[in-house]
């Protein structure tokens, strides 16, 4: 039981990995010093390491820089962890502290400082004209490694502290625990008519020409199951195979789909709508409302939908050189973009006159440019908005005022002209 508790504490401790790195740097220093004392300065010439005075200054600078860098990194990490605890969950801190990549970065910084101090002592201890070349060279290499680790650490921490990074951190740990506790007794049965995902992730891109070529070679057609931006669990279907699935290389086809932890703008315009709506909803959320931000977001949603109102949408069918359909891709159409832009905002903005008036103005303007077959989606949003506003206000005059079309939210509506009442 003592051993089990001890191992658990070691796994949960932030300090153990940096401490091991420091001990390793001390051992490395003893080895390099022994080599230098055995061979003198014959292994590494002074032209590479520098003169004793230069080496002493450089090592002093490295040591002081590493102390400052380590202190700064730990301070910033502490603040970032506190922000993550407040933004996401206080229970996320343990997963962040157990992140081995961060612990190795701290250990490298501390090791470089320790090694530089020990190397500086050796430089001052030897004859004035000699330099412990191997020791100094290793100190320089550790300094360069620390610089590289700093940039990698910044990149890693920036990714880890995103919402997707934190979710993946916990999700990956959970998946590993499930695999250990409930090991698979046999691989899942192969399904010849389905191309399964090799790993979990969000669909962010796919190589359409290569998919068409692979399906053409196999004499089949691929029907994509997830939409761009959908999350696909590991082992879930990526494609349904129509035709001859036996000749299709499933591993190659699965590798032509890019899965990631977070959606991107590269081939997923719906993600831009999603982020704009998120910003607007935050501006409308209680208790700290910022309806002006929501109006600015609706301006951009209005502009983007106006661009799409008269444009053709791809069918999602991709053909090979002979005209055969080889890839069927699910795509988002006009109705989907309208619902993505306004479904949530009509409900969230009903209690804010600025938001409801701006949404009404956007929908009425879009009705003037959208073809007849695309207008039902806009009329549906108007009905949702009216119903939500009716539910939010008891006074009929407030309801009428909240449903006046206004490009500024409150500022340019027809009820704000000379002689117009505040409440219609």
TATA-V67257 format. One record per helix or strand of 3 or more residues. SS is the DSSP state (H for helix, E for strand). FROM is the first residue (numbers start at 1). TO is the last residue. If there is no record, write none. Layout:
BEGIN
ss->(SS | SS)
from->(FROM | FROM)
to->(TO | TO)
END
This chain:
BEGIN
ss->(H | H | H | H | H | H | H | H | E | E | H | E | E | H | H | E | H | H | E | E | H | H | H | H | H)
from->(2 | 15 | 46 | 52 | 90 | 100 | 133 | 163 | 194 | 201 | 208 | 220 | 237 | 245 | 250 | 257 | 269 | 291 | 317 | 325 | 334 | 353 | 372 | 396 | 414)
to->(12 | 39 | 49 | 87 | 97 | 125 | 160 | 181 | 196 | 206 | 218 | 224 | 243 | 247 | 254 | 260 | 284 | 308 | 319 | 328 | 348 | 369 | 392 | 402 | 416)
END
